[in-house]
């Protein structure tokens, strides 16, 4: 299977259909590709580890040992090789969670936390210091804990009291959806100053 020297009379090989997981025995790869109008060179490259190139799938096929999770990860980030083989340790300054991410759980983690795999890798490499509260375990960050740790009690412009557990999330849901990026940033900035005690009001709201 590792050696396909004669491109028209190669040894029998096995392919896996990605959609169904079905294993397909192929006695002659060239004829198989010709009959199904597939790229013979593309399918053949699945059997080679070409430096600097990714050949996990072709025309809906892969090798039997290629995990579906790896295929999905490769579609989400160009760093899939490094991520797949690494153990990534992250902490969250908002929730005080600590996680260890490996190839077995990184995709589930990304789905549950709405985080992209490439963002996880950037945190691991410390190309970014934090993302949605997550940072590389052990690294030093300047976390804006005032916005995320303890509940904040505000007095609204109409005089009613509201309790907010996460100011950033509240500002995003209350104001930001219909604002431009620049206008939304001004909102975040104003409420950040209010919570830190650098201002007395933010858009009519004040600390109780």
TORDOKE-234960 format. One record per atom (N, C-alpha, C, O): x, y, z; atom name. Coordinates in Angstrom, 1 decimal. Layout:
! residues N
- X	Y	Z	CA
...
! end
This chain:
! residues 208
- 0.8	-1.2	0.0	N
- 0.0	0.0	0.0	CA
- 0.9	1.2	0.0	C
- 0.4	2.3	-0.5	O
- 2.1	1.1	0.6	N
- 2.9	2.3	0.6	CA
- 3.7	2.5	-0.7	C
- 4.3	3.6	-0.9	O
- 3.6	1.5	-1.6	N
- 4.4	1.7	-2.8	CA
- 3.6	1.5	-4.0	C
- 3.1	0.3	-4.3	O
- 3.3	2.5	-4.8	N
- 2.5	2.4	-6.0	CA
- 3.4	2.8	-7.2	C
- 3.1	3.8	-7.8	O
- 4.4	2.0	-7.4	N
- 5.4	2.3	-8.5	CA
- 4.8	2.3	-9.9	C
- 4.9	3.2	-10.6	O
- 4.1	1.2	-10.2	N
- 3.5	1.1	-11.5	CA
- 2.1	1.7	-11.5	C
- 1.2	1.1	-10.9	O
- 1.9	2.8	-12.1	N
- 0.7	3.6	-12.0	CA
- -0.5	2.9	-12.6	C
- -1.6	3.3	-12.4	O
- -0.3	1.9	-13.5	N
- -1.4	1.2	-14.2	CA
- -1.7	-0.2	-13.7	C
- -2.7	-0.8	-13.9	O
- -0.7	-0.7	-13.0	N
- -0.9	-2.1	-12.5	CA
- -0.4	-2.2	-11.0	C
- 0.4	-3.0	-10.7	O
- -0.9	-1.3	-10.2	N
- -0.5	-1.2	-8.8	CA
- -1.1	-2.3	-8.0	C
- -2.0	-3.0	-8.4	O
- -0.5	-2.5	-6.8	N
- -1.0	-3.5	-5.9	CA
- -2.4	-3.1	-5.4	C
- -2.7	-2.0	-5.4	O
- -3.1	-4.1	-4.9	N
- -4.4	-3.9	-4.3	CA
- -4.3	-2.9	-3.1	C
- -3.4	-3.0	-2.3	O
- -5.3	-2.0	-3.1	N
- -5.3	-1.0	-2.0	CA
- -6.7	-0.9	-1.4	C
- -7.7	-1.5	-2.0	O
- -6.8	-0.3	-0.3	N
- -8.1	-0.1	0.4	CA
- -8.4	1.4	0.6	C
- -7.5	2.1	1.1	O
- -9.5	1.9	0.2	N
- -9.9	3.3	0.4	CA
- -11.1	3.3	1.3	C
- -11.9	2.3	1.4	O
- -11.3	4.5	2.0	N
- -12.5	4.6	2.8	CA
- -13.4	5.8	2.2	C
- -12.9	6.8	1.9	O
- -14.6	5.5	2.1	N
- -15.6	6.5	1.6	CA
- -15.9	7.4	2.9	C
- -16.5	6.9	3.8	O
- -15.6	8.7	2.8	N
- -15.7	9.6	3.9	CA
- -17.2	9.7	4.4	C
- -17.4	9.7	5.6	O
- -18.1	9.8	3.5	N
- -19.5	10.1	3.9	CA
- -20.1	8.9	4.6	C
- -20.8	9.1	5.6	O
- -19.8	7.7	4.2	N
- -20.4	6.5	4.8	CA
- -19.5	5.7	5.7	C
- -19.9	5.0	6.6	O
- -18.1	5.9	5.6	N
- -17.2	5.2	6.3	CA
- -16.9	3.8	5.7	C
- -16.2	3.0	6.3	O
- -17.5	3.5	4.6	N
- -17.4	2.2	4.0	CA
- -16.0	2.0	3.4	C
- -15.4	2.9	2.8	O
- -15.5	0.8	3.6	N
- -14.2	0.4	3.1	CA
- -14.3	-0.2	1.7	C
- -15.2	-1.1	1.5	O
- -13.5	0.2	0.8	N
- -13.6	-0.2	-0.6	CA
- -12.3	-0.8	-1.0	C
- -11.2	-0.1	-1.0	O
- -12.3	-2.1	-1.4	N
- -11.1	-2.8	-1.9	CA
- -10.9	-2.5	-3.4	C
- -11.8	-2.6	-4.2	O
- -9.7	-2.0	-3.7	N
- -9.4	-1.7	-5.1	CA
- -8.2	-2.5	-5.6	C
- -7.1	-2.4	-5.1	O
- -8.5	-3.3	-6.6	N
- -7.4	-4.2	-7.2	CA
- -6.5	-3.4	-8.1	C
- -5.3	-3.7	-8.2	O
- -7.0	-2.4	-8.8	N
- -6.2	-1.6	-9.7	CA
- -6.7	-0.1	-9.6	C
- -7.7	0.3	-10.0	O
- -5.8	0.7	-8.9	N
- -6.2	2.0	-8.6	CA
- -6.4	2.9	-9.8	C
- -7.3	3.7	-9.9	O
- -5.6	2.7	-10.8	N
- -5.8	3.4	-12.1	CA
- -7.1	3.2	-12.7	C
- -7.8	4.1	-13.1	O
- -7.5	1.9	-12.9	N
- -8.7	1.6	-13.5	CA
- -9.9	2.0	-12.6	C
- -11.0	2.5	-13.2	O
- -9.8	2.0	-11.3	N
- -10.8	2.4	-10.4	CA
- -11.1	3.9	-10.6	C
- -12.2	4.3	-10.8	O
- -10.0	4.7	-10.6	N
- -10.2	6.1	-10.8	CA
- -10.7	6.5	-12.2	C
- -11.6	7.4	-12.4	O
- -10.3	5.7	-13.2	N
- -10.7	5.9	-14.6	CA
- -12.2	5.6	-14.7	C
- -13.0	6.4	-15.4	O
- -12.7	4.6	-14.1	N
- -14.1	4.2	-14.2	CA
- -15.0	5.2	-13.5	C
- -16.2	5.3	-13.8	O
- -14.5	5.8	-12.4	N
- -15.3	6.7	-11.6	CA
- -15.0	8.2	-12.0	C
- -15.5	9.1	-11.3	O
- -14.2	8.4	-13.0	N
- -13.8	9.7	-13.4	CA
- -13.2	10.6	-12.3	C
- -13.6	11.7	-12.1	O
- -12.3	9.9	-11.6	N
- -11.6	10.6	-10.4	CA
- -10.2	10.9	-10.9	C
- -9.6	10.4	-11.8	O
- -9.6	11.9	-10.2	N
- -8.2	12.2	-10.4	CA
- -7.3	11.1	-9.9	C
- -7.2	10.9	-8.7	O
- -6.6	10.4	-10.8	N
- -5.8	9.3	-10.3	CA
- -4.6	9.9	-9.5	C
- -4.3	9.3	-8.5	O
- -4.0	11.0	-10.0	N
- -2.9	11.5	-9.2	CA
- -3.3	12.0	-7.8	C
- -2.6	11.8	-6.9	O
- -4.5	12.6	-7.7	N
- -5.0	13.0	-6.4	CA
- -5.3	11.9	-5.5	C
- -4.9	11.9	-4.3	O
- -5.9	10.8	-6.0	N
- -6.1	9.6	-5.1	CA
- -4.8	8.9	-4.8	C
- -4.6	8.5	-3.6	O
- -3.9	8.9	-5.7	N
- -2.6	8.2	-5.4	CA
- -1.8	9.0	-4.4	C
- -1.1	8.3	-3.6	O
- -2.0	10.3	-4.3	N
- -1.2	11.1	-3.3	CA
- -1.7	10.8	-1.9	C
- -1.0	11.2	-0.9	O
- -2.8	10.2	-1.7	N
- -3.3	9.8	-0.4	CA
- -2.3	8.8	0.3	C
- -2.2	8.8	1.5	O
- -1.6	8.1	-0.5	N
- -0.7	7.1	0.0	CA
- 0.7	7.6	0.2	C
- 1.6	6.8	0.6	O
- 0.9	8.8	0.0	N
- 2.3	9.4	0.1	CA
- 2.3	10.5	1.2	C
- 1.3	11.3	1.2	O
- 3.3	10.6	2.0	N
- 3.4	11.7	2.9	CA
- 4.3	12.8	2.3	C
- 5.5	12.8	2.4	O
- 3.6	13.7	1.5	N
- 4.4	14.7	0.8	CA
- 4.7	15.9	1.7	C
- 3.8	16.4	2.3	O
- 5.9	16.2	1.7	N
- 6.4	17.3	2.6	CA
- 5.7	18.6	2.3	C
- 5.7	19.1	1.1	O
- 5.1	19.3	3.3	N
- 4.5	20.6	3.1	CA
- 3.2	20.6	2.5	C
- 2.6	21.6	2.2	O
- 2.6	19.4	2.2	N
- 1.3	19.3	1.6	CA
- 0.4	18.4	2.4	C
- 0.8	17.5	3.1	O
- -0.9	18.7	2.2	N
- -1.9	17.9	2.9	CA
- -2.7	17.1	1.9	C
- -3.3	17.6	1.0	O
- -2.6	15.8	2.1	N
- -3.3	14.9	1.2	CA
- -4.1	13.9	2.1	C
- -3.8	12.7	2.1	O
- -5.1	14.4	2.8	N
- -5.9	13.5	3.7	CA
- -7.1	13.0	2.9	C
- -7.5	11.8	3.1	O
- -7.6	13.7	2.0	N
- -8.9	13.4	1.3	CA
- -8.7	13.7	-0.2	C
- -7.9	14.6	-0.6	O
- -9.5	13.0	-1.0	N
- -9.6	13.4	-2.4	CA
- -10.9	12.8	-3.0	C
- -11.1	11.6	-2.8	O
- -11.7	13.6	-3.6	N
- -13.0	13.1	-4.2	CA
- -13.9	12.3	-3.2	C
- -14.6	11.4	-3.6	O
- -13.8	12.7	-1.9	N
- -14.7	12.0	-1.0	CA
- -14.1	10.7	-0.4	C
- -14.8	10.0	0.2	O
- -12.8	10.5	-0.7	N
- -12.2	9.2	-0.2	CA
- -11.0	9.6	0.7	C
- -10.4	10.7	0.6	O
- -10.6	8.7	1.5	N
- -9.4	8.8	2.4	CA
- -8.9	7.4	2.7	C
- -9.4	6.5	2.2	O
- -7.8	7.4	3.4	N
- -7.2	6.1	3.8	CA
- -8.0	5.5	4.9	C
- -8.6	6.3	5.7	O
- -8.1	4.2	5.1	N
- -8.9	3.5	6.2	CA
- -8.5	4.0	7.6	C
- -9.4	4.1	8.4	O
- -7.2	4.4	7.8	N
- -6.8	4.7	9.1	CA
- -7.0	6.2	9.4	C
- -6.7	6.7	10.5	O
- -7.5	7.0	8.5	N
- -7.6	8.4	8.7	CA
- -8.9	8.7	9.5	C
- -10.0	8.4	9.0	O
- -8.8	9.3	10.7	N
- -10.0	9.6	11.5	CA
- -10.9	10.7	10.9	C
- -10.3	11.6	10.3	O
- -12.1	10.6	11.1	N
- -13.0	11.7	10.6	CA
- -12.8	13.0	11.3	C
- -12.9	14.1	10.7	O
- -12.4	12.9	12.6	N
- -12.1	14.1	13.3	CA
- -10.9	14.9	12.7	C
- -10.9	16.1	12.7	O
- -9.9	14.1	12.3	N
- -8.8	14.7	11.7	CA
- -9.1	15.4	10.4	C
- -8.6	16.5	10.1	O
- -10.0	14.8	9.6	N
- -10.5	15.4	8.4	CA
- -11.2	16.7	8.6	C
- -11.0	17.7	7.9	O
- -12.1	16.7	9.6	N
- -12.8	17.9	10.0	CA
- -11.9	19.0	10.4	C
- -12.0	20.1	10.0	O
- -10.9	18.6	11.3	N
- -10.0	19.6	11.8	CA
- -9.1	20.2	10.6	C
- -8.9	21.4	10.7	O
- -8.8	19.4	9.7	N
- -8.0	19.9	8.5	CA
- -8.7	20.9	7.7	C
- -8.2	21.7	7.0	O
- -10.1	20.8	7.7	N
- -10.9	21.7	7.0	CA
- -11.1	23.0	7.7	C
- -11.5	24.1	7.1	O
- -10.8	23.0	9.0	N
- -11.0	24.2	9.9	CA
- -9.8	25.1	10.0	C
- -9.9	26.3	10.3	O
- -8.6	24.5	9.9	N
- -7.4	25.2	10.1	CA
- -6.2	24.6	9.4	C
- -6.1	23.4	9.2	O
- -5.3	25.5	8.9	N
- -4.1	25.0	8.3	CA
- -3.1	24.4	9.3	C
- -2.1	23.8	8.9	O
- -3.4	24.6	10.6	N
- -2.4	24.1	11.6	CA
- -2.9	22.8	12.1	C
- -2.5	22.4	13.2	O
- -3.7	22.0	11.4	N
- -4.3	20.8	11.9	CA
- -3.2	19.8	12.3	C
- -3.4	19.0	13.2	O
- -2.1	19.7	11.6	N
- -1.1	18.7	12.0	CA
- -0.5	19.0	13.4	C
- -0.4	18.1	14.2	O
- -0.2	20.2	13.6	N
- 0.4	20.6	14.9	CA
- -0.6	20.4	16.0	C
- -0.3	19.9	17.1	O
- -1.9	20.8	15.8	N
- -2.9	20.7	16.8	CA
- -3.2	19.3	17.1	C
- -3.4	18.9	18.3	O
- -3.3	18.4	16.1	N
- -3.6	17.0	16.2	CA
- -2.6	16.3	17.1	C
- -3.0	15.4	17.9	O
- -1.3	16.7	17.1	N
- -0.3	16.0	17.8	CA
- 0.1	16.7	19.1	C
- 1.0	16.2	19.8	O
- -0.6	17.7	19.5	N
- -0.2	18.5	20.7	CA
- -1.1	18.3	21.8	C
- -2.3	17.9	21.7	O
- -0.6	18.6	23.0	N
- -1.5	18.7	24.2	CA
- -1.5	20.2	24.6	C
- -0.5	20.8	25.0	O
- -2.7	20.8	24.6	N
- -2.8	22.2	24.8	CA
- -3.5	22.5	26.1	C
- -4.6	22.0	26.4	O
- -2.9	23.2	27.0	N
- -3.4	23.5	28.3	CA
- -3.9	25.0	28.3	C
- -3.1	25.9	28.1	O
- -5.2	25.2	28.6	N
- -5.8	26.5	28.7	CA
- -6.5	26.7	30.0	C
- -7.0	25.8	30.6	O
- -6.6	28.0	30.4	N
- -7.3	28.4	31.6	CA
- -8.3	29.5	31.2	C
- -8.0	30.2	30.1	O
- -9.3	29.8	32.0	N
- -10.2	30.8	31.7	CA
- -10.4	31.7	32.9	C
- -10.8	31.3	34.0	O
- -10.0	33.0	32.7	N
- -10.0	33.9	33.9	CA
- -11.4	34.4	34.2	C
- -11.6	34.9	35.3	O
- -12.4	34.1	33.4	N
- -13.8	34.4	33.7	CA
- -14.4	33.3	34.6	C
- -15.2	33.6	35.5	O
- -14.2	32.1	34.2	N
- -14.9	31.0	34.9	CA
- -13.9	30.2	35.8	C
- -14.4	29.3	36.5	O
- -12.6	30.5	35.7	N
- -11.6	29.7	36.5	CA
- -11.5	28.2	36.1	C
- -11.1	27.4	36.8	O
- -11.9	27.9	34.9	N
- -11.8	26.6	34.3	CA
- -10.4	26.3	33.8	C
- -9.7	27.3	33.4	O
- -10.0	25.1	33.9	N
- -8.7	24.6	33.3	CA
- -9.0	23.4	32.5	C
- -9.7	22.5	32.9	O
- -8.5	23.4	31.3	N
- -8.7	22.3	30.3	CA
- -7.4	21.8	29.7	C
- -6.5	22.6	29.5	O
- -7.4	20.6	29.3	N
- -6.3	20.0	28.6	CA
- -6.9	19.5	27.3	C
- -7.7	18.6	27.3	O
- -6.5	20.1	26.1	N
- -7.1	19.7	24.9	CA
- -6.1	18.8	24.1	C
- -4.9	19.1	23.9	O
- -6.7	17.8	23.6	N
- -5.9	16.8	22.7	CA
- -6.8	16.5	21.5	C
- -7.9	17.1	21.3	O
- -6.3	15.7	20.6	N
- -7.1	15.3	19.4	CA
- -8.4	14.7	19.7	C
- -9.3	14.7	18.9	O
- -8.6	14.2	20.9	N
- -9.8	13.5	21.3	CA
- -10.9	14.4	21.7	C
- -12.1	14.0	21.7	O
- -10.6	15.6	22.1	N
- -11.6	16.5	22.7	CA
- -11.6	17.9	22.1	C
- -12.5	18.7	22.5	O
- -10.7	18.3	21.3	N
- -10.6	19.7	20.9	CA
- -11.7	20.2	20.1	C
- -12.2	21.3	20.3	O
- -12.3	19.3	19.2	N
- -13.4	19.7	18.4	CA
- -14.7	19.9	19.2	C
- -15.4	20.8	19.0	O
- -14.9	19.0	20.2	N
- -16.0	19.1	21.1	CA
- -15.9	20.4	21.9	C
- -16.9	21.1	22.1	O
- -14.7	20.7	22.4	N
- -14.5	21.9	23.1	CA
- -14.8	23.2	22.3	C
- -15.4	24.1	22.7	O
- -14.3	23.2	21.0	N
- -14.6	24.3	20.2	CA
- -16.0	24.5	19.9	C
- -16.5	25.6	19.9	O
- -16.8	23.4	19.7	N
- -18.2	23.5	19.5	CA
- -18.9	24.0	20.7	C
- -19.8	24.9	20.6	O
- -18.6	23.5	21.8	N
- -19.3	23.9	23.1	CA
- -19.0	25.3	23.5	C
- -19.8	26.0	24.1	O
- -17.8	25.8	23.1	N
- -17.4	27.2	23.6	CA
- -17.4	28.2	22.4	C
- -17.0	29.3	22.6	O
- -17.8	27.8	21.3	N
- -17.9	28.7	20.1	CA
- -16.5	29.3	19.8	C
- -16.4	30.5	19.7	O
- -15.5	28.5	19.8	N
- -14.1	28.9	19.6	CA
- -13.6	28.2	18.4	C
- -13.8	27.0	18.2	O
- -12.8	28.9	17.5	N
- -12.2	28.2	16.3	CA
- -10.9	27.6	16.7	C
- -10.2	28.1	17.5	O
- -10.6	26.4	16.1	N
- -9.4	25.7	16.4	CA
- -8.1	26.6	16.2	C
- -7.2	26.5	16.9	O
- -8.2	27.4	15.2	N
- -7.0	28.3	14.9	CA
- -6.8	29.3	16.0	C
- -5.6	29.7	16.3	O
- -7.9	29.7	16.7	N
- -7.7	30.6	17.9	CA
- -7.1	29.8	19.0	C
- -6.3	30.4	19.8	O
- -7.5	28.5	19.2	N
- -6.8	27.7	20.2	CA
- -5.3	27.6	20.0	C
- -4.6	27.7	20.9	O
- -5.0	27.4	18.8	N
- -3.5	27.3	18.4	CA
- -2.8	28.6	18.7	C
- -1.7	28.6	19.2	O
- -3.4	29.7	18.4	N
- -2.8	31.0	18.6	CA
- -2.6	31.3	20.1	C
- -1.6	31.9	20.5	O
- -3.5	30.8	20.9	N
- -3.4	30.9	22.3	CA
- -2.2	30.0	22.8	C
- -1.4	30.4	23.6	O
- -2.2	28.8	22.3	N
- -1.1	27.9	22.7	CA
- 0.3	28.4	22.3	C
- 1.2	28.2	23.1	O
- 0.4	29.0	21.2	N
- 1.7	29.6	20.7	CA
- 1.9	31.0	21.3	C
- 3.0	31.6	21.1	O
- 0.9	31.5	22.0	N
- 1.0	32.8	22.6	CA
- 1.1	33.9	21.6	C
- 1.7	35.0	21.8	O
- 0.5	33.7	20.4	N
- 0.5	34.7	19.4	CA
- -0.6	35.7	19.8	C
- -0.6	36.9	19.3	O
- -1.6	35.3	20.6	N
- -2.6	36.2	21.2	CA
- -2.6	35.8	22.7	C
- -2.4	34.7	23.0	O
- -2.8	36.8	23.5	N
- -2.8	36.6	25.0	CA
- -4.0	35.9	25.5	C
- -4.0	35.1	26.4	O
- -5.2	36.3	25.0	N
- -6.4	35.8	25.5	CA
- -7.5	35.8	24.4	C
- -7.5	36.6	23.4	O
- -8.5	34.9	24.5	N
- -9.6	34.9	23.6	CA
- -10.8	34.4	24.3	C
- -10.9	33.2	24.8	O
- -11.9	35.2	24.4	N
- -13.1	34.9	25.1	CA
- -12.8	34.3	26.6	C
- -13.5	33.4	27.0	O
- -11.8	34.9	27.2	N
- -11.5	34.6	28.6	CA
- -10.4	33.5	28.7	C
- -9.9	33.2	29.7	O
- -10.2	32.8	27.6	N
- -9.2	31.7	27.6	CA
- -7.8	32.2	27.3	C
- -7.6	33.1	26.6	O
- -6.8	31.6	28.0	N
- -5.4	31.9	27.8	CA
- -4.6	30.7	28.1	C
- -5.1	29.7	28.7	O
- -3.3	30.7	27.6	N
- -2.5	29.6	27.9	CA
- -2.1	29.5	29.3	C
- -1.7	30.4	30.0	O
- -2.4	28.3	29.9	N
- -2.1	28.1	31.3	CA
- -0.7	28.4	31.7	C
- 0.3	27.9	31.1	O
- -0.6	29.2	32.7	N
- 0.8	29.6	33.2	CA
- 1.3	30.9	32.6	C
- 2.2	31.5	33.2	O
- 0.7	31.4	31.6	N
- 1.1	32.7	31.0	CA
- 0.5	33.8	31.8	C
- -0.5	33.7	32.4	O
- 1.1	35.0	31.8	N
- 0.7	36.1	32.5	CA
- -0.2	37.0	31.5	C
- 0.3	37.3	30.4	O
- -1.3	37.4	32.0	N
- -2.2	38.2	31.2	CA
- -2.8	39.3	32.0	C
- -2.8	39.3	33.3	O
- -3.2	40.4	31.4	N
- -3.9	41.5	32.0	CA
- -5.4	41.3	31.8	C
- -6.0	41.9	30.9	O
- -6.0	40.5	32.7	N
- -7.4	40.2	32.5	CA
- -8.3	41.3	33.2	C
- -8.0	41.8	34.3	O
- -9.3	41.7	32.4	N
- -10.2	42.7	33.0	CA
- -11.2	42.0	33.9	C
- -12.4	41.9	33.5	O
- -10.7	41.6	35.0	N
- -11.6	40.8	35.9	CA
- -12.8	41.6	36.4	C
- -13.8	41.0	36.8	O
- -12.7	42.9	36.4	N
- -13.8	43.8	36.9	CA
- -15.0	43.5	36.1	C
- -16.1	43.7	36.6	O
- -14.8	43.2	34.9	N
- -16.0	43.0	34.0	CA
- -16.6	41.6	34.0	C
- -17.6	41.3	33.5	O
- -15.9	40.7	34.7	N
- -16.3	39.3	34.6	CA
- -16.4	38.5	35.9	C
- -17.0	37.4	35.9	O
- -15.8	39.0	36.9	N
- -15.7	38.1	38.1	CA
- -17.0	38.2	38.9	C
- -17.8	37.2	38.9	O
- -17.2	39.2	39.7	N
- -18.4	39.3	40.6	CA
- -19.6	40.0	39.8	C
- -19.3	40.8	38.9	O
- -20.8	39.7	40.2	N
- -22.0	40.4	39.6	CA
- -21.9	41.9	39.9	C
- -21.4	42.3	40.9	O
- -22.4	42.6	38.9	N
- -22.4	44.1	39.0	CA
- -23.9	44.5	39.1	C
- -24.7	44.1	38.4	O
- -24.1	45.4	40.1	N
- -25.5	46.0	40.2	CA
- -25.5	47.4	39.7	C
- -24.8	48.3	40.1	O
- -26.4	47.6	38.7	N
- -26.5	48.9	38.0	CA
- -27.9	49.5	38.3	C
- -28.8	48.8	38.5	O
- -27.9	50.8	38.2	N
- -29.2	51.5	38.2	CA
- -29.4	52.0	36.8	C
- -28.6	52.8	36.2	O
- -30.5	51.6	36.2	N
- -30.8	52.0	34.8	CA
- -31.3	53.4	34.7	C
- -31.6	54.0	35.7	O
- -31.4	54.0	33.5	N
- -31.8	55.4	33.4	CA
- -33.2	55.6	33.9	C
- -33.5	56.7	34.3	O
- -34.1	54.6	34.0	N
- -35.4	54.8	34.5	CA
- -35.5	54.5	36.0	C
- -36.6	54.5	36.6	O
- -34.3	54.3	36.7	N
- -34.2	54.1	38.1	CA
- -34.4	52.7	38.6	C
- -34.3	52.5	39.8	O
- -34.5	51.7	37.8	N
- -34.7	50.3	38.2	CA
- -33.3	49.7	38.4	C
- -32.3	50.1	37.8	O
- -33.2	48.7	39.3	N
- -31.9	48.1	39.6	CA
- -31.8	46.8	38.8	C
- -32.8	46.0	38.8	O
- -30.7	46.6	38.2	N
- -30.4	45.3	37.5	CA
- -29.1	44.7	38.0	C
- -28.2	45.4	38.3	O
- -29.1	43.4	38.0	N
- -27.9	42.7	38.3	CA
- -27.3	42.0	37.1	C
- -28.0	41.3	36.4	O
- -26.0	42.2	36.8	N
- -25.4	41.7	35.6	CA
- -24.2	40.8	36.0	C
- -23.3	41.3	36.7	O
- -24.2	39.6	35.5	N
- -23.1	38.7	35.9	CA
- -21.9	38.8	35.0	C
- -20.8	38.6	35.4	O
- -22.2	39.3	33.8	N
- -21.1	39.5	32.8	CA
- -21.4	40.7	32.0	C
- -22.2	40.8	31.1	O
- -20.7	41.8	32.4	N
- -20.9	43.1	31.8	CA
- -20.7	43.1	30.3	C
- -21.5	43.6	29.5	O
- -19.6	42.5	29.8	N
- -19.3	42.5	28.4	CA
- -20.4	41.8	27.6	C
- -20.9	42.3	26.6	O
- -20.9	40.6	28.1	N
- -21.9	39.9	27.4	CA
- -23.2	40.7	27.4	C
- -24.0	40.7	26.4	O
- -23.5	41.4	28.5	N
- -24.7	42.2	28.6	CA
- -24.6	43.4	27.6	C
- -25.6	43.7	27.0	O
- -23.5	44.1	27.6	N
- -23.4	45.2	26.6	CA
- -23.5	44.7	25.2	C
- -24.1	45.3	24.4	O
- -22.9	43.5	24.9	N
- -23.0	43.0	23.5	CA
- -24.4	42.7	23.2	C
- -24.8	43.0	22.0	O
- -25.2	42.1	24.1	N
- -26.5	41.7	23.7	CA
- -27.5	42.9	23.8	C
- -28.5	42.9	23.0	O
- -27.2	43.8	24.7	N
- -28.1	45.0	24.9	CA
- -27.9	46.0	23.8	C
- -28.9	46.7	23.4	O
- -26.7	46.3	23.4	N
- -26.4	47.4	22.6	CA
- -25.8	47.1	21.2	C
- -26.1	47.6	20.2	O
- -24.8	46.1	21.3	N
- -23.9	46.0	20.1	CA
- -24.5	45.3	18.9	C
- -24.0	45.7	17.8	O
- -25.5	44.5	18.9	N
- -25.9	43.8	17.7	CA
- -26.2	44.7	16.5	C
- -26.0	44.3	15.4	O
- -26.7	45.9	16.8	N
- -27.1	46.8	15.7	CA
- -26.1	48.0	15.5	C
- -26.4	48.9	14.9	O
- -24.9	47.9	16.1	N
- -24.0	49.0	16.0	CA
- -22.8	48.6	15.2	C
- -22.5	47.4	15.0	O
- -22.1	49.6	14.7	N
- -20.9	49.3	13.9	CA
- -19.8	48.9	15.0	C
- -20.0	49.1	16.2	O
- -18.7	48.4	14.5	N
- -17.6	47.9	15.4	CA
- -17.1	49.1	16.2	C
- -16.8	48.9	17.4	O
- -17.0	50.2	15.6	N
- -16.4	51.4	16.3	CA
- -17.4	51.9	17.4	C
- -17.0	52.2	18.5	O
- -18.7	51.9	17.1	N
- -19.7	52.3	18.0	CA
- -19.8	51.3	19.2	C
- -19.9	51.7	20.3	O
- -19.7	50.0	18.8	N
- -19.8	49.0	19.9	CA
- -18.6	49.1	20.8	C
- -18.8	49.0	22.0	O
- -17.4	49.4	20.3	N
- -16.2	49.6	21.1	CA
- -16.4	50.7	22.1	C
- -16.0	50.6	23.3	O
- -17.0	51.8	21.7	N
- -17.3	52.9	22.6	CA
- -18.2	52.5	23.7	C
- -18.0	53.0	24.9	O
- -19.2	51.7	23.4	N
- -20.1	51.2	24.5	CA
- -19.3	50.4	25.5	C
- -19.4	50.6	26.7	O
- -18.5	49.5	25.0	N
- -17.7	48.6	25.9	CA
- -16.8	49.5	26.8	C
- -16.7	49.3	28.0	O
- -16.2	50.4	26.1	N
- -15.2	51.3	26.8	CA
- -15.9	52.1	27.9	C
- -15.4	52.2	29.0	O
- -17.1	52.6	27.6	N
- -17.8	53.4	28.6	CA
- -18.2	52.6	29.9	C
- -18.0	53.1	31.0	O
- -18.7	51.4	29.6	N
- -19.1	50.6	30.8	CA
- -17.9	50.0	31.5	C
- -18.0	49.8	32.7	O
- -16.8	49.8	30.8	N
- -15.6	49.4	31.5	CA
- -15.1	50.4	32.5	C
- -14.8	50.1	33.6	O
- -15.2	51.7	32.0	N
- -14.8	52.8	32.9	CA
- -15.7	52.9	34.1	C
- -15.3	53.2	35.2	O
- -17.0	52.7	33.9	N
- -18.0	52.7	34.9	CA
- -17.7	51.7	36.0	C
- -17.8	52.0	37.2	O
- -17.5	50.4	35.6	N
- -17.3	49.3	36.5	CA
- -16.0	49.5	37.3	C
- -15.9	49.2	38.4	O
- -15.0	50.1	36.6	N
- -13.7	50.3	37.3	CA
- -13.7	51.6	38.2	C
- -12.8	51.8	38.9	O
- -14.8	52.3	38.1	N
- -14.9	53.5	39.0	CA
- -14.2	54.7	38.4	C
- -14.0	55.7	39.1	O
- -13.9	54.7	37.1	N
- -13.3	55.8	36.4	CA
- -14.3	56.8	35.9	C
- -13.9	57.9	35.5	O
- -15.6	56.5	35.9	N
- -16.6	57.4	35.6	CA
- -17.8	57.1	36.4	C
- -18.0	56.0	37.0	O
- -18.8	58.0	36.5	N
- -19.9	57.9	37.3	CA
- -21.1	57.4	36.6	C
- -22.0	56.8	37.1	O
- -21.2	57.6	35.3	N
- -22.3	57.1	34.5	CA
- -21.8	56.6	33.1	C
- -20.7	57.0	32.6	O
- -22.6	55.8	32.5	N
- -22.4	55.3	31.2	CA
- -23.7	55.1	30.5	C
- -24.5	54.2	30.8	O
- -24.0	56.0	29.6	N
- -25.3	56.0	28.8	CA
- -26.5	56.0	29.7	C
- -27.5	55.3	29.5	O
- -26.4	56.8	30.8	N
- -27.5	56.8	31.8	CA
- -27.5	55.8	32.9	C
- -28.3	55.9	33.8	O
- -26.6	54.8	32.8	N
- -26.5	53.8	33.8	CA
- -25.5	54.2	34.8	C
- -24.5	54.9	34.5	O
- -25.6	53.8	36.1	N
- -24.6	54.0	37.1	CA
- -24.6	52.9	38.1	C
- -25.5	52.1	38.1	O
- -23.5	52.8	38.8	N
- -23.3	51.7	39.8	CA
- -24.2	52.0	41.0	C
- -24.3	53.2	41.4	O
- -24.8	51.0	41.5	N
- -25.6	51.1	42.7	CA
- -24.8	51.6	43.9	C
- -25.3	51.8	45.0	O
! end
